[in-house]
């Protein structure tokens, strides 16, 4: 079965860290652009980060740049997102996603996603 399954969400205090993992099954994640979106309560889903299938180049939204790091684990067929220096405004459901359109600010869009994970919640509060 072709699917993406997220794990690692939870609660953290401002300034804390979490690591999210996206496990791919039914396909080789390295053949696709894989990354993350998030949706905060009452807001639209927004792009967070992705890693390219072509050259492992990465994209980060301005709001998370220098705080989040995306990486591939080819042996485990997973893509991880390390979140640090968390802020209250990072609170959201984080969704893993797959695309073949490319990984940059212009192409990592919800409309280009063909497979979504079910999401994992991240709550940042003091």
Secondary structure as the mmCIF struct_conf table of DSSP 4:
data_model
#
loop_
_struct_conf.conf_type_id
_struct_conf.id
_struct_conf.beg_label_comp_id
_struct_conf.beg_label_asym_id
_struct_conf.beg_label_seq_id
_struct_conf.end_label_comp_id
_struct_conf.end_label_asym_id
_struct_conf.end_label_seq_id
STRN STRN1 UNK A 3 UNK A 7
STRN STRN2 UNK A 10 UNK A 12
TURN_TY1_P TURN_TY1_P1 UNK A 14 UNK A 15
STRN STRN3 UNK A 18 UNK A 25
BEND BEND1 UNK A 26 UNK A 27
HELX_RH_3T_P HELX_RH_3T_P1 UNK A 29 UNK A 31
BEND BEND2 UNK A 32 UNK A 32
STRN STRN4 UNK A 33 UNK A 39
TURN_TY1_P TURN_TY1_P2 UNK A 41 UNK A 42
BEND BEND3 UNK A 43 UNK A 43
STRN STRN5 UNK A 46 UNK A 51
TURN_TY1_P TURN_TY1_P3 UNK A 53 UNK A 55
STRN STRN6 UNK A 58 UNK A 60
TURN_TY1_P TURN_TY1_P4 UNK A 62 UNK A 67
STRN STRN7 UNK A 68 UNK A 73
TURN_TY1_P TURN_TY1_P5 UNK A 74 UNK A 77
STRN STRN8 UNK A 78 UNK A 83
BEND BEND4 UNK A 85 UNK A 85
HELX_RH_3T_P HELX_RH_3T_P2 UNK A 88 UNK A 90
STRN STRN9 UNK A 92 UNK A 99
BEND BEND5 UNK A 100 UNK A 101
BEND BEND6 UNK A 103 UNK A 104
TURN_TY1_P TURN_TY1_P6 UNK A 105 UNK A 107
HELX_RH_3T_P HELX_RH_3T_P3 UNK A 110 UNK A 112
BEND BEND7 UNK A 114 UNK A 114
STRN STRN10 UNK A 115 UNK A 116
STRN STRN11 UNK A 120 UNK A 124
#
